[in-house]
Amino acid sequence: MQYHDNTVYVIAGPTASGKTNIAIRLAQSLGTDIISADSRQCYKEMNIGTAKPSEKELQAVRHYFINEFSVSQDITAADFERLSLGYLHEIFQQNKNAIVCGGTGLYINALCNGLDEMPVVDSKISKEVNEQFEAKGLEWLQESITIHDPGYITGGEMQNPARIIRALVFKLSTGKSILDFRTGTRKNRAFNIIKVGLDIPREILYARINDRVDSMMKAGLLEEARGLFHNRRLKNLQTVGYSKLFDHLDGKYSIYEAVEKIKQHTRNYAKRQLTWFKKDREIHWVPADDKDILANILALKKVQL
């Protein structure tokens, strides 16, 4: 299907920069829906710690790719590419515009530019690696990829267990590094794409992150983590907001130490997000507190065309 007159507005930026609020306001002004580009909000069991839109916000605008899967399911960027293109096809039946909102750069890249075709990996190796990870944790995973694919240390993401597992399985299955298959070949999309990045002073962003973590704790994040504790080895739960609370429940940290580490790791994550997005020259950066932000975003369509 061709949608050359249709436009996808991508609202990107670091965590706590205000993406959800802007995306909802933009979607309401255009009478359209939102596709979440967040690799954790798609899981039903992870609510408080993923900063999902509130029930009121979800009711105000339809959101795709939120609460659609169980935390035990392995959803990849390739899955997101396939699913999001299907969501867009559905949205475009009713509206010429769609909103994509999120901070997972790999997912946004998958939708906008497509992913490289990869060789099929061995399912037995995949099962074995996942079982080993669940039993031995992230440190074992990092040591294994260092041994089998040392080049991944500098070119890959060493704090993301899902990506390390994928890289390790790929290497053990094919004998080649997954990094060798990142050709950067871009797929043509049959719709226009306007990327918007929310720019916010770092000191304000970090203060908002700290406040958000405190609010999450008051909202019951520890209780949510306690309910997921029996599944703590699942790679989807090895993420900011949960892993340090699991450590607290294991007796490794006091609750104060765990909360401080969540704040620190979330700030580090925001910094990595900014580094990723700043490399994308197609992103139009706008002040997150701009009073005329919606008008300025919509005006980008005329500039781009």
C-alpha positions in Angstrom: 0.0 0.0 0.0 1.2 3.5 -0.8 0.5 6.4 1.6 2.5 9.2 0.1 0.1 11.9 1.4 0.2 10.5 4.9 2.5 11.6 7.7 3.9 9.9 10.8 5.0 12.3 13.5 7.7 10.8 15.7 8.0 12.3 19.2 11.3 11.2 20.6 13.6 12.1 23.5 14.9 10.9 26.8 12.8 9.5 29.6 10.9 12.1 31.7 11.2 14.8 28.9 7.4 15.0 28.5 6.9 12.9 25.4 3.6 11.4 26.4 1.9 14.7 27.2 3.0 16.2 23.9 2.1 13.1 21.9 -1.4 13.0 23.3 -2.0 16.7 22.7 -0.8 16.3 19.1 -2.9 13.2 18.5 -6.0 15.0 19.9 -5.4 18.0 17.6 -5.1 15.7 14.6 -7.8 13.3 15.7 -5.5 10.3 15.4 -3.9 7.5 17.4 -0.5 6.9 19.0 1.9 4.0 18.5 4.2 3.5 21.6 7.9 3.0 20.7 8.9 1.9 24.2 10.4 -1.6 24.6 8.9 -2.1 28.0 5.5 -0.5 28.0 4.2 -3.3 25.8 4.3 -5.7 28.7 1.1 -6.0 30.8 2.8 -6.8 34.1 5.2 -3.8 34.1 3.2 -0.6 34.8 4.5 1.8 37.4 8.2 1.2 36.6 7.8 1.8 32.9 6.0 5.1 33.3 3.1 4.0 31.1 0.4 6.6 30.2 -2.3 6.7 32.9 -5.7 5.1 32.4 -7.1 8.6 31.8 -4.5 9.2 29.1 -5.0 5.8 27.5 -8.8 6.5 27.3 -8.2 10.0 25.8 -6.3 8.6 22.8 -5.9 5.1 21.5 -2.5 3.7 22.0 -1.0 0.8 20.2 1.8 -1.4 21.5 0.9 -0.9 25.2 -0.2 -3.8 27.4 -0.2 -6.2 24.5 2.2 -8.9 25.7 3.3 -10.9 28.7 6.6 -10.2 30.3 7.7 -13.7 29.4 7.4 -13.0 25.7 10.5 -11.9 23.8 9.5 -8.9 21.6 12.3 -7.7 19.3 12.9 -4.6 17.2 12.0 -6.7 14.2 8.7 -7.6 15.8 8.1 -3.9 16.4 8.9 -3.1 12.8 6.3 -5.6 11.6 3.7 -4.7 14.1 4.0 -0.9 13.8 3.7 -1.1 10.0 0.5 -3.0 10.6 -0.7 -0.4 13.1 0.0 2.4 10.6 -2.0 0.6 7.9 -5.0 0.4 10.3 -4.7 4.1 11.4 -4.3 5.3 7.8 -7.7 3.8 6.9 -9.2 6.6 9.0 -6.6 9.3 9.2 -3.8 10.7 7.1 -1.7 11.3 10.3 -0.3 9.0 13.0 1.9 9.6 16.1 4.8 7.5 17.2 6.0 8.3 20.7 8.8 6.7 22.7 12.4 6.6 23.8 13.6 3.3 22.4 15.8 4.5 19.6 16.2 1.1 18.0 12.5 0.7 17.7 12.1 4.1 16.1 14.9 3.3 13.7 13.3 0.0 12.9 10.0 1.7 11.9 11.6 4.6 10.0 14.5 2.9 8.3 13.9 -0.8 8.6 16.2 -3.5 9.9 18.8 -5.7 8.1 17.9 -9.2 7.1 19.5 -11.7 9.5 20.4 -15.4 9.1 18.2 -17.8 11.1 19.7 -18.8 14.5 19.7 -22.2 16.1 16.6 -22.5 18.4 18.4 -25.0 20.7 21.3 -22.6 21.2 18.8 -19.8 21.9 17.0 -21.9 24.5 20.3 -22.9 26.2 21.6 -19.3 26.3 18.3 -18.0 27.8 18.3 -20.8 30.4 21.9 -20.0 31.4 21.1 -16.3 31.7 18.1 -17.0 33.9 20.3 -19.1 36.1 23.5 -17.0 36.2 22.4 -13.5 35.4 23.8 -10.5 33.5 27.4 -10.9 34.6 27.6 -14.4 33.1 26.1 -12.9 29.9 28.6 -10.1 29.7 31.6 -12.5 30.3 30.3 -14.9 27.6 29.9 -12.3 24.9 33.3 -10.9 25.8 34.8 -14.4 25.2 32.9 -15.3 22.0 32.6 -11.9 20.4 35.0 -9.4 21.9 34.3 -6.8 19.2 30.8 -6.5 20.6 32.1 -4.8 23.7 32.8 -1.6 21.9 30.1 -1.8 19.2 27.2 -3.2 21.2 25.1 -2.4 24.3 26.6 -4.2 27.3 23.9 -3.3 29.8 21.0 -4.6 27.8 20.5 -8.4 28.4 18.1 -8.8 25.5 20.6 -7.5 23.0 23.5 -9.4 24.5 21.5 -12.6 24.4 20.7 -12.0 20.7 24.3 -11.2 19.9 25.6 -14.3 21.7 23.0 -16.6 20.2 23.8 -15.1 16.8 27.6 -15.7 17.2 27.2 -19.2 18.5 24.8 -20.1 15.7 26.5 -18.5 12.7 30.1 -18.0 13.8 29.8 -14.4 12.9 29.3 -11.2 14.9 25.9 -9.6 14.7 27.6 -6.3 14.3 28.8 -7.4 10.8 25.2 -7.5 9.6 24.4 -3.9 10.4 24.7 -2.5 6.9 22.7 0.6 7.5 20.7 -0.1 4.3 17.6 2.0 4.5 14.2 0.8 3.4 11.8 3.1 1.6 8.7 3.9 3.5 5.4 4.7 1.7 4.6 7.6 4.0 6.2 10.9 5.2 8.1 10.9 8.5 8.7 14.0 10.6 10.9 13.4 13.6 10.7 15.7 16.6 13.1 15.6 19.6 12.1 17.2 22.9 15.0 19.4 24.1 15.2 20.0 27.8 18.1 21.3 29.9 20.0 18.5 31.5 19.7 19.8 35.1 15.9 20.1 34.7 15.7 16.6 33.1 17.7 15.0 36.0 15.6 16.7 38.6 12.4 15.4 36.9 13.9 11.9 36.8 14.6 12.0 40.5 11.1 13.3 41.2 9.5 10.7 39.0 11.3 7.8 40.8 10.1 9.2 44.1 6.6 9.3 42.7 6.9 5.8 41.4 7.9 4.6 44.9 4.9 6.3 46.4 2.6 4.8 43.8 3.7 1.3 44.8 6.7 0.4 42.6 8.2 -1.8 45.4 5.0 -3.8 45.7 4.9 -4.2 41.9 8.5 -5.4 41.9 7.7 -7.8 44.8 4.9 -9.3 42.7 7.3 -9.9 39.8 10.2 -11.1 42.0 9.6 -14.8 41.2 10.3 -13.9 37.5 13.3 -11.6 38.2 15.6 -13.6 35.9 13.5 -12.9 32.9 15.5 -10.6 30.6 12.6 -8.2 30.1 12.7 -7.5 33.9 16.5 -6.7 33.9 15.7 -3.1 33.4 15.8 0.3 35.2 13.2 0.5 38.0 13.0 -3.2 38.7 16.5 -4.9 38.8 17.7 -2.8 41.8 14.5 -3.4 43.7 15.0 -7.1 43.1 18.5 -6.7 44.6 16.9 -5.0 47.6 14.5 -7.9 48.0 17.4 -10.2 47.8 19.1 -8.3 50.6 21.8 -6.7 48.6 20.8 -3.1 49.1 18.7 -1.1 51.6 15.6 0.4 50.1 17.3 3.8 50.2 20.3 2.5 48.3 18.1 0.8 45.8 16.1 4.0 45.1 19.3 6.1 44.7 20.7 3.5 42.3 17.4 3.6 40.3 17.7 7.4 40.0 21.4 7.2 39.0 20.8 4.4 36.4 17.8 6.3 35.0 19.9 9.4 34.6 22.5 7.3 32.8 19.9 5.8 30.6 18.6 9.2 29.7 22.1 10.3 28.7 22.4 7.2 26.5 19.1 8.0 24.9 20.2 11.6 24.1 23.5 10.3 22.6 21.5 8.0 20.3 19.0 10.6 19.2 21.6 13.4 18.7 23.2 11.2 16.0 20.0 11.3 14.0 20.3 14.4 11.8 16.6 14.1 10.7 15.4 15.0 14.2 14.0 18.5 14.6 14.8 19.6 18.2 12.2 21.7 19.9 12.1 23.0 23.5 10.0 20.7 25.6 8.5 23.7 27.4 7.7 25.7 24.2 4.2 27.2 24.7 3.6 26.9 20.9 5.1 23.4 20.6 2.1 21.9 18.7 2.0 24.7 16.1 5.7 24.5 15.7 5.6 20.7 15.2 2.8 20.9 12.7 4.7 23.7 10.8 7.5 21.2 10.2 5.4 19.5 7.6 5.6 22.6 5.4 9.3 23.0 5.9 10.0 19.3 5.1 7.8 19.3 2.0 
